[in-house]
Structures are given as structure tokens and as C-alpha cells.
Amino acid sequence: MSIYKDFSTVTRASLTHALAETSLSLDSAAIDSLMLAYDSLDLNPDASPGLMSLQSSTAIDAYIFSNGSPAMLKASVTKSLSLAQFQGIFRDIVSVEDVKVYKPDPRAYHHLAGRVGRGDLESIWLVSSNPFDIVGARAAGLKAAWVDRQGLGWIDGLGELVGGKGPTIVVRGVDEAVKEIQRQAGDL
């Protein structure tokens, strides 16, 4: 579409649509409260052990890379009870807002590569539980660890539509992804 609206605007519009589609309604204060929840999202339980192991890593530089706005991401890192304890391990927060495209647009992943200072895209790992993000990262040339919390295996068909671009590895949790990336980097 070549149209970019900030994450908060898109999320609010999506929430309003979902409410209308399900014949539910919320007043503006309740909608505002739900939108503020993005400012303190908690980690999935498998993420904490993975982030703990990154604290002692010498070979891996961790970044937060998101479709969210920089303000939302910074708020989450400081306000989320489960995430705040790890804020010191992230070298930076990288938002697609800087390039005004959303993942899985390849420009988002190239922006990440520029921010982390790596021209060799194959040396960058993306860890995500979102299939669209895995396919986008792989199509752009990055390695990708798909977090399969349901244990169903890679069943997303989008990767087949773009030349078989599935995950580099499939794991059950962020902790497993970090261990495998550390193993491949010789950091264990």
C-alpha cells in the first residue's frame, strides 16, 4: 500500500474494528487503558531464562526489534515487571518507525542490519513467534529462530509462497533459541 501509520494508530483502529466485528463495545477510557497495556507488556515465561543466559554472553549482542513505536518499546523495557530486570542486556531498541514500513517489508530488516552495524545479514539472528516475521527475516537474508510454543512444527504456508523461506531453527521457547544461537556462535 505504501501507506504508513504509526503503531498506536494502527493498533487502535484494529481494536475498534475487532470490537465492532464481535458486537462488543468499550468506552474511550477502556480503550485508552487497553492501549496503555502495550507500555508494560510482560515476557512469556520461556523468555526470562533465555535473557538470563544472554547476560553472560560474550558473543551475542541483543537488540529489541519491533513494529512498535520507540516510546512504547522504551516504556515496556522500563515498566514491565518481567522485562525491566533485563534492560541492561539490550544494546539498543530498533523500531521500524524510523523507516516507516512494517515487518515483513525487507526494508525493516535492512534497517535493523544498519542499526546493528552488520552488512553480513546472515550473521544476524531474529527470534520470533510470529511466522510473518520469520519469513520476512529469511527473505531479507537473516537467520531466524521460530519460537513454536504450541509444538505444532512449522505449518505456515507463507514461506512456501516466497521460495521456501522457513525458519533456520524451530524451538519451543526463547530460552532454547538463545542456547542454540550461543552454540552456533561458540558461546557455550
C-alpha atoms as one frame of an Amber mdcrd trajectory, in Angstrom:
protein
   0.000   0.000   0.000   2.948   2.321   0.614   0.978   3.937   3.425   2.449
   4.124   6.910   0.587   4.992  10.086   2.221   4.702  13.496   1.775   1.533
  15.538  -0.567   3.110  18.073  -2.907   4.392  15.359  -2.988   1.016  13.585
  -3.478  -0.881  16.853  -6.313   1.395  17.972  -8.024   1.044  14.586  -7.626
  -2.750  14.744  -9.078  -2.853  18.257 -12.029  -0.709  17.204 -12.612  -2.999
  14.213 -12.419  -6.168  16.341 -14.885  -4.728  18.839 -17.330  -3.782  16.079
 -16.960  -7.144  14.342 -17.807  -9.005  17.549 -20.620  -6.615  18.504 -18.754
  -5.543  21.628 -18.233  -2.018  22.797 -15.875  -0.236  25.133 -15.911   3.383
  26.151 -12.953   5.552  25.227 -11.443   5.258  28.730 -11.405   1.445  28.475
  -9.856   1.616  25.006  -7.208   4.038  26.307  -6.492   1.638  29.171  -6.020
  -1.272  26.769  -3.721   0.825  24.611  -1.608   1.692  27.667  -1.135  -2.027
  28.301   1.325  -2.017  25.385   3.574   0.138  27.548   4.196  -2.671  30.034
   3.898  -5.985  28.222   5.164  -8.956  30.193   7.527 -11.595  28.888   6.440
 -15.084  28.006   7.702 -17.480  30.704  10.302 -19.030  28.366  11.889 -15.651
  27.652  13.309 -14.960  31.121  15.720 -17.942  31.173  16.890 -17.034  27.664
  17.526 -13.433  28.632  19.339 -14.571  31.786  21.747 -16.598  29.686  22.366
 -13.572  27.458  23.584 -11.612  30.478  26.792 -13.639  30.480  27.134 -13.947
  26.702  30.243 -12.526  25.106  29.407 -13.434  21.510  25.818 -12.214  21.197
  24.628  -8.621  21.086  20.914  -8.462  21.918  18.573  -5.874  20.439  14.841
  -5.305  20.648  13.432  -5.101  17.104   9.756  -4.330  16.749   6.924  -2.850
  14.740   6.098  -0.893  17.908   6.995   2.746  18.410  10.218   3.696  20.186
   8.217   5.302  23.022   6.114   2.164  23.539   9.171  -0.090  23.477  11.165
   2.074  25.889   8.167   2.185  28.233   7.846  -1.614  28.100  11.523  -2.101
  28.897  11.259   0.106  31.979   7.670  -0.549  33.173   7.210  -4.259  32.538
   7.960  -6.093  35.768   9.320  -9.119  33.933  11.319  -7.208  31.309  12.766
  -4.314  33.323  15.299  -6.555  35.068  16.878  -7.288  31.670  17.011  -3.774
  30.219  20.794  -3.674  30.586  21.392  -6.560  28.166  19.904  -4.816  25.144
  22.361  -2.747  23.141  19.537  -0.774  21.557  15.871  -0.679  20.676  15.238
  -0.745  16.936  11.816   0.321  15.690  10.502   0.196  12.154   9.045   3.638
  12.779  12.386   5.090  11.655  11.878   3.718   8.122   8.064   3.936   8.113
   7.421   0.363   6.963   6.268  -2.642   8.938   7.809  -6.066   9.120   7.862
  -8.186   6.975   8.922  -5.471   4.499  12.600  -6.160   3.663  13.474  -2.519
   4.362  12.672  -3.121   8.032  15.259  -5.922   8.268  17.839  -3.906   6.323
  17.229  -1.066   8.769  17.966  -3.482  11.621  21.195  -4.561   9.921  22.252
  -0.935   9.581  21.481  -0.165  13.208  23.435  -3.168  14.496  26.304  -2.335
  12.153  26.397  -5.590  10.251  26.497  -5.767   6.486  26.508  -9.559   6.593
  22.797 -10.250   7.062  23.475 -13.977   7.586  25.248 -13.069  10.832  22.065
 -11.582  12.310  19.517 -13.765  14.094  15.875 -12.837  14.551  13.978 -14.672
  17.303  10.189 -14.510  16.984   6.981 -16.461  17.465   5.368 -14.654  14.522
   5.543 -16.610  11.250   5.317 -13.428   9.129   8.406 -12.105  10.911  10.341
 -15.333  10.357   9.502 -15.380   6.648  10.327 -11.680   6.278  13.669 -12.058
   8.028  14.619 -15.123   5.984  13.568 -13.465   2.714  15.777 -10.482   3.632
  18.753 -12.772   4.305  18.778 -13.062   8.112  18.794 -16.261  10.140  15.617
 -16.838  12.114  14.633 -18.863  15.159  10.916 -19.538  15.267   9.514 -19.978
  18.758   6.898 -22.730  18.385   5.231 -22.577  21.799   2.388 -24.850  20.691
   4.744 -27.565  19.473   2.970 -27.950  16.130   6.039 -27.563  13.943   6.399
 -25.095  11.090   2.983 -25.122   9.423   2.922 -21.620   7.963   2.356 -21.624
   4.210   3.671 -18.126   3.517   7.262 -19.327   3.434   6.451 -21.710   0.602
   4.988 -18.840  -1.395   8.280 -16.941  -1.227  10.671 -19.698  -2.200  10.603
 -21.978   0.822  11.784 -19.385   3.314  11.078 -21.033   6.643  12.911 -20.744
   9.944  16.596 -21.554  10.306  15.715 -23.338  13.536  12.469 -24.226  15.305
  12.462 -24.153  19.107   9.840 -24.377  21.854  10.950 -21.236  23.708  13.213
 -18.208  23.655  15.488 -19.998  26.108  16.064 -22.797  23.573  16.655 -20.261
  20.792  19.333 -18.477  22.806  21.064 -21.764  23.653  21.157 -22.836  20.011
  22.380 -19.437  18.811  25.055 -19.470  21.517  26.058 -22.984  20.464  26.369
 -21.941  16.824  28.353 -18.852  17.849  30.703 -20.936  20.009  29.492 -19.091
  23.105  28.684 -22.108  25.311
